[in-house]
Amino acid sequence: MNLLARPFDPTHDAALVTGAGNGIGRAIAQALVGEGVKTVFADVREDWVAAAVRASPCPELAIPWVGDLASLESCNALLAHANGVLGRVTHFVHSASPGRKEVDHALAVSRETWQQMHAVNIDAGFHLARELARLLIDARVPGSFLMVTSLHAGTPRNLPHYSTAKAALSMLVMELAKTLGRFGIRVNALAPGAIAEGGFVADPALARHIPLGRLGRAEDLAPMALAVLSNRVSAYVTGTTIVVDGGLSLTNWFDPPSLDDL
Ligand SMILES: NC(=O)c1ccc[n+]([C@@H]2O[C@H](COP(=O)([O-])OP(=O)(O)OC[C@H]3O[C@@H](n4cnc5c(N)ncnc54)[C@H](O)[C@@H]3O)[C@@H](O)[C@H]2O)c1
């Protein structure tokens, strides 16, 4: 048997991806559609969602939804829309996150920016995951959820609203995985490194700290996201964080050995 040939079952699997208008979320949503999985592309930016859907490998399988996930009403509207068009969401990816600005350090960030970051990442992530899980449990159908966190769930970023939201999301993955595993619902996190597109304006000099020698691209994340989401490939993987960072997180106060004499 060829183990990796058909990671999804398009006759049964259906996906919802938040933050599908840009960057990593877009790459994952488009990759799911490329595997034949009908997918709702959810984002606050109408123009970005429309472009992401148009540029998908099979646009007829990509369903746009536009709304602000900082609001509970919008989250409920998204759930109603996704369940209506898909019948059942078996695969959920939460990649939506407000833009991060370097000026928003601990002494500057406003209460509104703080709340928005937490509302979209953790409040929406929890609400959507829990409501989707309830439906899967009722129907006795397995599922697979993936939260896009960050290396900054575990190390400061000078953006306290962002790092604390990602740290909370990281713990939510473990809480949900522990509770939902008995129902066949797997919950994992994907922690990207420095991905030079989407909401991160990367300094090319950063590549010097990355063992694999380059900044990341959204397309570096999509294959791993699909592997973790797939119940065929990752049936026994839950509650874990998959780091896709080219080795960036190996950086510390020691430089790598010089190896000049080799
Ligand atoms: N780019 C990186 O280097 C990097 C590194 C680590 C983690 N991440 C995470 O990856 C995810 C994707 O980030 P990215 O940098 O690829 O692109 P991005 O930051 O542009 O993507 C976030 C998407 O979320 C949408 N969004 C923002 N607020 C929203 C709201 N209120 N309701 C609905 N949608 C909303 C945006 O419109 C955007 O399309 C984010 O969760 C980010 O924190 C990115």
The ligand as a Gaussian input file, in Angstrom:
#p B3LYP/6-31G(d) Opt

LIG

0 1
 N        4.726000      34.859000       9.147000
 C        5.400000      34.346000      10.161000
 O        6.641000      34.416000      10.216000
 C        4.682000      33.640000      11.285000
 C        5.462000      33.082000      12.299000
 C        4.817000      32.427000      13.346000
 C        3.436000      32.339000      13.370000
 N        2.702000      32.902000      12.380000
 C        1.239000      32.758000      12.455000
 O        0.765000      32.244000      11.232000
 C       -0.567000      32.710000      11.007000
 C       -0.627000      33.316000       9.619000
 O        0.225000      34.450000       9.594000
 P        0.931000      34.969000       8.278000
 O        2.081000      35.815000       8.735000
 O        1.199000      33.846000       7.365000
 O       -0.138000      35.903000       7.545000
 P       -1.120000      37.003000       8.148000
 O       -0.680000      37.475000       9.493000
 O       -1.343000      38.029000       7.140000
 O       -2.428000      36.098000       8.253000
 C       -3.399000      36.304000       9.171000
 C       -4.743000      36.324000       8.460000
 O       -5.739000      36.489000       9.471000
 C       -6.677000      37.418000       8.999000
 N       -7.323000      38.081000      10.125000
 C       -6.787000      39.031000      10.928000
 N       -7.698000      39.455000      11.800000
 C       -8.839000      38.752000      11.553000
 C      -10.135000      38.770000      12.110000
 N      -10.456000      39.619000      13.089000
 N      -11.074000      37.908000      11.631000
 C      -10.760000      37.077000      10.597000
 N       -9.547000      37.037000      10.015000
 C       -8.596000      37.865000      10.494000
 C       -5.874000      38.408000       8.159000
 O       -6.695000      39.149000       7.275000
 C       -4.875000      37.505000       7.476000
 O       -5.356000      37.045000       6.229000
 C       -0.875000      33.695000      12.122000
 O       -1.601000      33.028000      13.131000
 C        0.506000      34.076000      12.627000
 O        0.477000      34.472000      13.972000
 C        3.281000      33.556000      11.328000

